[in-house]
C-alpha cells in the first residue's frame, strides 16, 4: 500500500473569508491540514497576539476538527531576538500564549522563525552573538512548551541566525529537548550564490536534521535580478524529488504545507506535487 501524501496549506494563502467558507475551500482543494496564523486569517478574533483567548482557540479548533482538518502548525511568527529587550520579551510572551493554547486549537506544534537582531536583513544576524540570543530565547520557549506538552517548531532561513542546516542542527544539540523540532523549508536555504548546489544543500539538511523535522514547507524559487524570488511550487527551479522521497519513504505520513502560493495557483501547485509524489 502506498503511503498517502499529506499535503496541506497555509490558511492565510487563501483570500480572507469567513470561517465556513475557508473550510469549504480547504475541502474543495483536498487539503487535510493547515498552518494557522489566526491573526492573519481572522484578525477580528485576535486584537493582539498576547490577547488570544482560550475561547477563540476552542472555537476555531473545534470548527477545523469537526471538518476533519488538522492544524499541523499553529503559526506565531514573532521576532524572538529583537534587539529591543521590551519587544523581545513581548514576542516571547506572545509565543508562550500560543504554546499554552495549542491544545485548545487541537495543535501540537507552534512555529516561528528566529527573526532578526535588526530591522530585516543585517549582517549582524550572522554572528555568534546572534546565535547565542537564539539559544537563550528558544531555551525559554522550549521550557514553556515542555510544561504544556507541546512542541516548538523553528524554521531556518538565509537572512536569519539559523541560515544553514548545520546551524539548525547546532541549535538542536545546544537545546537538548525533543520539544524542539525543525520546520524545513528548502527554498529558505537558497541564495543567489548557492542555488546551483541545491542538491547538496537539501541532502545535507535531510541528513543532519533527519527525524527532528516536524513539518516541511513546500514552495519554489527562481533567481531574478541577482536575487532569490519565491514562486509557487512547480514554477521555479527547486527539485522537489528528494524532499518528496524523504516524505514518502523516510518519514511516512509527515505533513507538507504549501507556502507563499496565492489562491489562484493552489490547485496547479498541489497537483504538481501530488503527481511527483506518486512518481518518486
Protein Blocks (a to p, Z undefined) as FASTA:
>chain_A
ZZdddddddfklpccddfklmmmmmmmnopabdcddfklmmmmlmmbfklpcfklmmmmm
mmmmmnopacfbacddddfkbfblklmmmmmmmmmmmmmmmmmnopabdcddebjabehj
afklmpfklmmmmmmmmmmmmmmmmmnopacdddddfkbmblcfklmmmmmmmmgcfkbc
cdddfklmpcfklmmmmmmmmmmmmmmnmmmbfbdcddddddeehiacdddehiambdfk
lmmmmmmmmmghiacddehiafklmmmmmmmmmmmmmmZZ
